[in-house]
Amino acid sequence: MKTHELVIEMKMLERRLTLYEEKYGVLSENFYQALMSGQLERYDEFDETRADFSKWKGIYETWRRRKGKYDVQIKKQDILDSLRFQPTY
């Protein structure tokens, strides 16, 4: 996947993450840490939160993988090679 494709995909994922962050009032990073450390187990009994948390976790993990790939790619190349110039409309 090219650098600009990773940026586009990460931004789409971030928009989805924002919905959960606004709904539950915490950033995805903090949610993920709490979920992985078992602090959110008591919410497993509620269908809505269980479904939301599962989706939120999946989106966040996908975002992290894309961010990792982006970081590796951007370090390997000159930033000027990554810039895309779009025509002005």
TORDORO-644751 format. One record per atom (N, C-alpha, C, O): residue in three letters; atom name; x, y, z; residue number from 0. Coordinates in nm, 3 decimals, always signed. Example, Ala and Ser with C-alpha at 12.3 -4.5 7.8 and 13.67 -1.06 7.14 Angstrom:
  rest  atom       c1       c2       c3   nr
   ALA     N   +1.319   -0.569   +0.780    0
   ALA    CA   +1.230   -0.450   +0.780    0
   ALA     C   +1.320   -0.330   +0.780    0
   ALA     O   +1.424   -0.332   +0.846    0
   SER     N   +1.285   -0.225   +0.708    1
   SER    CA   +1.367   -0.106   +0.714    1
   SER     C   +1.290   +0.003   +0.787    1
   SER     O   +1.341   +0.114   +0.804    1
// end
This chain:
  rest  atom       c1       c2       c3   nr
   MET     N   +0.084   -0.117   +0.000    0
   MET    CA   +0.000   +0.000   +0.000    0
   MET     C   +0.090   +0.124   +0.000    0
   MET     O   +0.187   +0.131   +0.076    0
   LYS     N   +0.058   +0.222   -0.084    1
   LYS    CA   +0.137   +0.343   -0.094    1
   LYS     C   +0.109   +0.435   +0.025    1
   LYS     O   +0.006   +0.424   +0.091    1
   THR     N   +0.203   +0.524   +0.051    2
   THR    CA   +0.192   +0.612   +0.166    2
   THR     C   +0.063   +0.692   +0.163    2
   THR     O   -0.007   +0.700   +0.265    2
   HIS     N   +0.029   +0.750   +0.050    3
   HIS    CA   -0.092   +0.832   +0.044    3
   HIS     C   -0.218   +0.747   +0.065    3
   HIS     O   -0.318   +0.797   +0.117    3
   GLU     N   -0.215   +0.622   +0.025    4
   GLU    CA   -0.328   +0.533   +0.049    4
   GLU     C   -0.343   +0.502   +0.198    4
   GLU     O   -0.455   +0.492   +0.250    4
   LEU     N   -0.230   +0.487   +0.265    5
   LEU    CA   -0.233   +0.465   +0.410    5
   LEU     C   -0.292   +0.587   +0.481    5
   LEU     O   -0.371   +0.572   +0.574    5
   VAL     N   -0.253   +0.706   +0.438    6
   VAL    CA   -0.305   +0.828   +0.499    6
   VAL     C   -0.456   +0.836   +0.482    6
   VAL     O   -0.528   +0.866   +0.577    6
   ILE     N   -0.504   +0.809   +0.362    7
   ILE    CA   -0.648   +0.813   +0.335    7
   ILE     C   -0.721   +0.712   +0.423    7
   ILE     O   -0.823   +0.745   +0.484    7
   GLU     N   -0.670   +0.592   +0.429    8
   GLU    CA   -0.735   +0.489   +0.509    8
   GLU     C   -0.732   +0.523   +0.659    8
   GLU     O   -0.831   +0.503   +0.729    8
   MET     N   -0.619   +0.573   +0.707    9
   MET    CA   -0.610   +0.611   +0.849    9
   MET     C   -0.710   +0.722   +0.881    9
   MET     O   -0.773   +0.719   +0.987    9
   LYS     N   -0.725   +0.818   +0.792   10
   LYS    CA   -0.820   +0.927   +0.817   10
   LYS     C   -0.964   +0.876   +0.818   10
   LYS     O   -1.045   +0.923   +0.897   10
   MET     N   -0.997   +0.782   +0.733   11
   MET    CA   -1.130   +0.722   +0.734   11
   MET     C   -1.154   +0.647   +0.866   11
   MET     O   -1.262   +0.657   +0.925   11
   LEU     N   -1.054   +0.574   +0.910   12
   LEU    CA   -1.064   +0.502   +1.037   12
   LEU     C   -1.076   +0.600   +1.154   12
   LEU     O   -1.152   +0.576   +1.248   12
   GLU     N   -1.001   +0.709   +1.149   13
   GLU    CA   -1.007   +0.809   +1.256   13
   GLU     C   -1.147   +0.870   +1.267   13
   GLU     O   -1.193   +0.898   +1.378   13
   ARG     N   -1.213   +0.890   +1.154   14
   ARG    CA   -1.350   +0.943   +1.158   14
   ARG     C   -1.443   +0.846   +1.231   14
   ARG     O   -1.529   +0.887   +1.308   14
   ARG     N   -1.423   +0.717   +1.206   15
   ARG    CA   -1.505   +0.616   +1.275   15
   ARG     C   -1.470   +0.609   +1.423   15
   ARG     O   -1.559   +0.595   +1.507   15
   LEU     N   -1.342   +0.620   +1.455   16
   LEU    CA   -1.300   +0.618   +1.596   16
   LEU     C   -1.359   +0.737   +1.671   16
   LEU     O   -1.397   +0.724   +1.788   16
   THR     N   -1.365   +0.852   +1.606   17
   THR    CA   -1.419   +0.972   +1.669   17
   THR     C   -1.562   +0.952   +1.717   17
   THR     O   -1.601   +1.005   +1.821   17
   LEU     N   -1.640   +0.877   +1.643   18
   LEU    CA   -1.779   +0.852   +1.683   18
   LEU     C   -1.785   +0.780   +1.818   18
   LEU     O   -1.865   +0.816   +1.904   18
   TYR     N   -1.700   +0.680   +1.836   19
   TYR    CA   -1.696   +0.608   +1.964   19
   TYR     C   -1.637   +0.695   +2.074   19
   TYR     O   -1.685   +0.693   +2.187   19
   GLU     N   -1.534   +0.772   +2.041   20
   GLU    CA   -1.473   +0.860   +2.141   20
   GLU     C   -1.573   +0.963   +2.193   20
   GLU     O   -1.578   +0.991   +2.313   20
   GLU     N   -1.652   +1.018   +2.103   21
   GLU    CA   -1.754   +1.115   +2.145   21
   GLU     C   -1.866   +1.048   +2.224   21
   GLU     O   -1.916   +1.105   +2.321   21
   LYS     N   -1.905   +0.928   +2.183   22
   LYS    CA   -2.013   +0.857   +2.252   22
   LYS     C   -1.974   +0.819   +2.394   22
   LYS     O   -2.053   +0.834   +2.487   22
   TYR     N   -1.851   +0.770   +2.413   23
   TYR    CA   -1.809   +0.718   +2.543   23
   TYR     C   -1.719   +0.813   +2.621   23
   TYR     O   -1.690   +0.788   +2.739   23
   GLY     N   -1.674   +0.922   +2.559   24
   GLY    CA   -1.601   +1.025   +2.632   24
   GLY     C   -1.456   +0.997   +2.665   24
   GLY     O   -1.400   +1.061   +2.754   24
   VAL     N   -1.394   +0.903   +2.596   25
   VAL    CA   -1.251   +0.876   +2.614   25
   VAL     C   -1.186   +0.856   +2.478   25
   VAL     O   -1.252   +0.818   +2.382   25
   LEU     N   -1.058   +0.882   +2.471   26
   LEU    CA   -0.984   +0.861   +2.347   26
   LEU     C   -0.962   +0.711   +2.324   26
   LEU     O   -0.960   +0.632   +2.418   26
   SER     N   -0.947   +0.676   +2.200   27
   SER    CA   -0.933   +0.535   +2.163   27
   SER     C   -0.814   +0.468   +2.229   27
   SER     O   -0.823   +0.353   +2.270   27
   GLU     N   -0.704   +0.539   +2.240   28
   GLU    CA   -0.585   +0.482   +2.303   28
   GLU     C   -0.613   +0.442   +2.447   28
   GLU     O   -0.574   +0.334   +2.491   28
   ASN     N   -0.683   +0.530   +2.521   29
   ASN    CA   -0.716   +0.500   +2.662   29
   ASN     C   -0.818   +0.387   +2.671   29
   ASN     O   -0.807   +0.301   +2.758   29
   PHE     N   -0.916   +0.388   +2.583   30
   PHE    CA   -1.014   +0.279   +2.578   30
   PHE     C   -0.945   +0.146   +2.555   30
   PHE     O   -0.972   +0.048   +2.625   30
   TYR     N   -0.856   +0.141   +2.458   31
   TYR    CA   -0.788   +0.017   +2.422   31
   TYR     C   -0.704   -0.035   +2.538   31
   TYR     O   -0.705   -0.155   +2.568   31
   GLN     N   -0.632   +0.055   +2.603   32
   GLN    CA   -0.550   +0.013   +2.719   32
   GLN     C   -0.638   -0.045   +2.829   32
   GLN     O   -0.604   -0.147   +2.890   32
   ALA     N   -0.750   +0.021   +2.855   33
   ALA    CA   -0.842   -0.028   +2.960   33
   ALA     C   -0.903   -0.162   +2.921   33
   ALA     O   -0.915   -0.252   +3.004   33
   LEU     N   -0.940   -0.175   +2.796   34
   LEU    CA   -1.000   -0.300   +2.749   34
   LEU     C   -0.900   -0.415   +2.758   34
   LEU     O   -0.934   -0.523   +2.806   34
   MET     N   -0.780   -0.393   +2.713   35
   MET    CA   -0.679   -0.498   +2.711   35
   MET     C   -0.631   -0.535   +2.851   35
   MET     O   -0.583   -0.647   +2.872   35
   SER     N   -0.644   -0.444   +2.946   36
   SER    CA   -0.602   -0.475   +3.083   36
   SER     C   -0.716   -0.533   +3.166   36
   SER     O   -0.699   -0.562   +3.284   36
   GLY     N   -0.833   -0.550   +3.104   37
   GLY    CA   -0.945   -0.612   +3.172   37
   GLY     C   -1.031   -0.519   +3.256   37
   GLY     O   -1.119   -0.564   +3.329   37
   GLN     N   -1.006   -0.389   +3.247   38
   GLN    CA   -1.080   -0.293   +3.328   38
   GLN     C   -1.225   -0.277   +3.283   38
   GLN     O   -1.306   -0.222   +3.358   38
   LEU     N   -1.260   -0.322   +3.164   39
   LEU    CA   -1.395   -0.301   +3.111   39
   LEU     C   -1.479   -0.429   +3.110   39
   LEU     O   -1.582   -0.434   +3.045   39
   GLU     N   -1.435   -0.530   +3.182   40
   GLU    CA   -1.506   -0.659   +3.184   40
   GLU     C   -1.651   -0.647   +3.229   40
   GLU     O   -1.737   -0.720   +3.180   40
   ARG     N   -1.679   -0.557   +3.320   41
   ARG    CA   -1.816   -0.544   +3.372   41
   ARG     C   -1.916   -0.501   +3.266   41
   ARG     O   -2.036   -0.518   +3.284   41
   TYR     N   -1.867   -0.445   +3.156   42
   TYR    CA   -1.956   -0.402   +3.048   42
   TYR     C   -1.990   -0.515   +2.951   42
   TYR     O   -2.072   -0.497   +2.862   42
   ASP     N   -1.928   -0.631   +2.968   43
   ASP    CA   -1.955   -0.747   +2.881   43
   ASP     C   -2.100   -0.793   +2.888   43
   ASP     O   -2.150   -0.853   +2.793   43
   GLU     N   -2.167   -0.765   +2.997   44
   GLU    CA   -2.305   -0.813   +3.013   44
   GLU     C   -2.406   -0.727   +2.937   44
   GLU     O   -2.522   -0.767   +2.923   44
   PHE     N   -2.364   -0.612   +2.888   45
   PHE    CA   -2.454   -0.524   +2.814   45
   PHE     C   -2.431   -0.541   +2.664   45
   PHE     O   -2.320   -0.521   +2.615   45
   ASP     N   -2.536   -0.579   +2.592   46
   ASP    CA   -2.523   -0.609   +2.449   46
   ASP     C   -2.469   -0.491   +2.368   46
   ASP     O   -2.382   -0.508   +2.283   46
   GLU     N   -2.522   -0.371   +2.394   47
   GLU    CA   -2.480   -0.255   +2.314   47
   GLU     C   -2.333   -0.223   +2.334   47
   GLU     O   -2.260   -0.205   +2.237   47
   THR     N   -2.290   -0.217   +2.459   48
   THR    CA   -2.150   -0.184   +2.483   48
   THR     C   -2.058   -0.296   +2.436   48
   THR     O   -1.950   -0.269   +2.384   48
   ARG     N   -2.100   -0.419   +2.452   49
   ARG    CA   -2.016   -0.531   +2.405   49
   ARG     C   -1.997   -0.521   +2.254   49
   ARG     O   -1.885   -0.539   +2.205   49
   ALA     N   -2.104   -0.493   +2.181   50
   ALA    CA   -2.095   -0.480   +2.035   50
   ALA     C   -2.011   -0.359   +1.997   50
   ALA     O   -1.925   -0.367   +1.909   50
   ASP     N   -2.036   -0.245   +2.063   51
   ASP    CA   -1.959   -0.124   +2.035   51
   ASP     C   -1.811   -0.145   +2.065   51
   ASP     O   -1.725   -0.109   +1.984   51
   PHE     N   -1.782   -0.203   +2.180   52
   PHE    CA   -1.643   -0.222   +2.220   52
   PHE     C   -1.570   -0.316   +2.124   52
   PHE     O   -1.452   -0.295   +2.095   52
   SER     N   -1.639   -0.415   +2.075   53
   SER    CA   -1.578   -0.508   +1.980   53
   SER     C   -1.544   -0.436   +1.850   53
   SER     O   -1.435   -0.453   +1.796   53
   LYS     N   -1.637   -0.357   +1.800   54
   LYS    CA   -1.612   -0.281   +1.676   54
   LYS     C   -1.503   -0.177   +1.697   54
   LYS     O   -1.413   -0.162   +1.614   54
   TRP     N   -1.512   -0.105   +1.808   55
   TRP    CA   -1.415   +0.000   +1.839   55
   TRP     C   -1.274   -0.059   +1.847   55
   TRP     O   -1.180   -0.003   +1.792   55
   LYS     N   -1.261   -0.171   +1.914   56
   LYS    CA   -1.132   -0.240   +1.925   56
   LYS     C   -1.078   -0.278   +1.788   56
   LYS     O   -0.960   -0.256   +1.759   56
   GLY     N   -1.164   -0.334   +1.704   57
   GLY    CA   -1.120   -0.374   +1.570   57
   GLY     C   -1.075   -0.257   +1.485   57
   GLY     O   -0.975   -0.265   +1.415   57
   ILE     N   -1.150   -0.149   +1.491   58
   ILE    CA   -1.114   -0.030   +1.413   58
   ILE     C   -0.982   +0.027   +1.463   58
   ILE     O   -0.896   +0.065   +1.383   58
   TYR     N   -0.966   +0.033   +1.595   59
   TYR    CA   -0.844   +0.087   +1.653   59
   TYR     C   -0.723   +0.001   +1.619   59
   TYR     O   -0.617   +0.054   +1.587   59
   GLU     N   -0.738   -0.131   +1.624   60
   GLU    CA   -0.626   -0.219   +1.588   60
   GLU     C   -0.590   -0.205   +1.441   60
   GLU     O   -0.472   -0.209   +1.406   60
   THR     N   -0.689   -0.189   +1.356   61
   THR    CA   -0.662   -0.167   +1.213   61
   THR     C   -0.588   -0.036   +1.195   61
   THR     O   -0.491   -0.029   +1.119   61
   TRP     N   -0.633   +0.069   +1.264   62
   TRP    CA   -0.567   +0.199   +1.256   62
   TRP     C   -0.421   +0.188   +1.301   62
   TRP     O   -0.332   +0.244   +1.237   62
   ARG     N   -0.397   +0.116   +1.409   63
   ARG    CA   -0.259   +0.100   +1.459   63
   ARG     C   -0.171   +0.027   +1.358   63
   ARG     O   -0.054   +0.063   +1.341   63
   ARG     N   -0.226   -0.075   +1.292   64
   ARG    CA   -0.146   -0.146   +1.191   64
   ARG     C   -0.113   -0.054   +1.075   64
   ARG     O   +0.001   -0.052   +1.026   64
   ARG     N   -0.211   +0.023   +1.030   65
   ARG    CA   -0.186   +0.116   +0.919   65
   ARG     C   -0.085   +0.223   +0.960   65
   ARG     O   +0.002   +0.259   +0.882   65
   LYS     N   -0.097   +0.272   +1.081   66
   LYS    CA   -0.003   +0.373   +1.131   66
   LYS     C   +0.138   +0.316   +1.139   66
   LYS     O   +0.234   +0.385   +1.105   66
   GLY     N   +0.150   +0.193   +1.181   67
   GLY    CA   +0.281   +0.129   +1.185   67
   GLY     C   +0.344   +0.117   +1.047   67
   GLY     O   +0.462   +0.145   +1.029   67
   LYS     N   +0.262   +0.077   +0.949   68
   LYS    CA   +0.312   +0.068   +0.811   68
   LYS     C   +0.351   +0.206   +0.759   68
   LYS     O   +0.455   +0.222   +0.694   68
   TYR     N   +0.268   +0.305   +0.789   69
   TYR    CA   +0.298   +0.442   +0.746   69
   TYR     C   +0.431   +0.488   +0.805   69
   TYR     O   +0.516   +0.541   +0.733   69
   ASP     N   +0.451   +0.468   +0.936   70
   ASP    CA   +0.575   +0.510   +1.002   70
   ASP     C   +0.697   +0.446   +0.939   70
   ASP     O   +0.799   +0.512   +0.919   70
   VAL     N   +0.688   +0.317   +0.907   71
   VAL    CA   +0.800   +0.247   +0.844   71
   VAL     C   +0.827   +0.306   +0.706   71
   VAL     O   +0.942   +0.334   +0.672   71
   GLN     N   +0.722   +0.325   +0.628   72
   GLN    CA   +0.740   +0.377   +0.492   72
   GLN     C   +0.795   +0.519   +0.491   72
   GLN     O   +0.883   +0.551   +0.412   72
   ILE     N   +0.744   +0.603   +0.579   73
   ILE    CA   +0.785   +0.743   +0.579   73
   ILE     C   +0.930   +0.759   +0.622   73
   ILE     O   +0.998   +0.854   +0.581   73
   LYS     N   +0.979   +0.667   +0.706   74
   LYS    CA   +1.119   +0.671   +0.749   74
   LYS     C   +1.213   +0.625   +0.637   74
   LYS     O   +1.329   +0.666   +0.633   74
   LYS     N   +1.164   +0.540   +0.550   75
   LYS    CA   +1.248   +0.483   +0.443   75
   LYS     C   +1.266   +0.577   +0.325   75
   LYS     O   +1.359   +0.561   +0.246   75
   GLN     N   +1.178   +0.675   +0.312   76
   GLN    CA   +1.184   +0.759   +0.194   76
   GLN     C   +1.191   +0.906   +0.230   76
   GLN     O   +1.155   +0.946   +0.341   76
   ASP     N   +1.237   +0.984   +0.136   77
   ASP    CA   +1.240   +1.129   +0.152   77
   ASP     C   +1.097   +1.180   +0.152   77
   ASP     O   +1.014   +1.135   +0.073   77
   ILE     N   +1.067   +1.272   +0.242   78
   ILE    CA   +0.932   +1.325   +0.252   78
   ILE     C   +0.885   +1.385   +0.120   78
   ILE     O   +0.766   +1.381   +0.089   78
   LEU     N   +0.976   +1.439   +0.044   79
   LEU    CA   +0.939   +1.496   -0.085   79
   LEU     C   +0.887   +1.391   -0.182   79
   LEU     O   +0.806   +1.422   -0.270   79
   ASP     N   +0.934   +1.267   -0.167   80
   ASP    CA   +0.885   +1.159   -0.251   80
   ASP     C   +0.744   +1.116   -0.212   80
   ASP     O   +0.673   +1.054   -0.291   80
   SER     N   +0.704   +1.150   -0.091   81
   SER    CA   +0.571   +1.112   -0.042   81
   SER     C   +0.465   +1.216   -0.070   81
   SER     O   +0.346   +1.185   -0.077   81
   LEU     N   +0.507   +1.342   -0.087   82
   LEU    CA   +0.410   +1.448   -0.109   82
   LEU     C   +0.338   +1.428   -0.242   82
   LEU     O   +0.399   +1.397   -0.344   82
   ARG     N   +0.208   +1.446   -0.236   83
   ARG    CA   +0.128   +1.440   -0.357   83
   ARG     C   +0.071   +1.579   -0.382   83
   ARG     O   +0.011   +1.640   -0.294   83
   PHE     N   +0.091   +1.628   -0.500   84
   PHE    CA   +0.039   +1.758   -0.535   84
   PHE     C   -0.085   +1.741   -0.619   84
   PHE     O   -0.081   +1.683   -0.728   84
   GLN     N   -0.196   +1.792   -0.567   85
   GLN    CA   -0.324   +1.780   -0.636   85
   GLN     C   -0.351   +1.909   -0.713   85
   GLN     O   -0.314   +2.018   -0.668   85
   PRO     N   -0.415   +1.897   -0.827   86
   PRO    CA   -0.450   +2.019   -0.900   86
   PRO     C   -0.553   +2.101   -0.823   86
   PRO     O   -0.639   +2.047   -0.754   86
   THR     N   -0.543   +2.232   -0.836   87
   THR    CA   -0.640   +2.321   -0.773   87
   THR     C   -0.762   +2.329   -0.862   87
   THR     O   -0.751   +2.347   -0.984   87
   TYR     N   -0.877   +2.316   -0.802   88
   TYR    CA   -1.003   +2.317   -0.880   88
   TYR     C   -1.066   +2.453   -0.874   88
   TYR     O   -1.172   +2.474   -0.934   88
// end
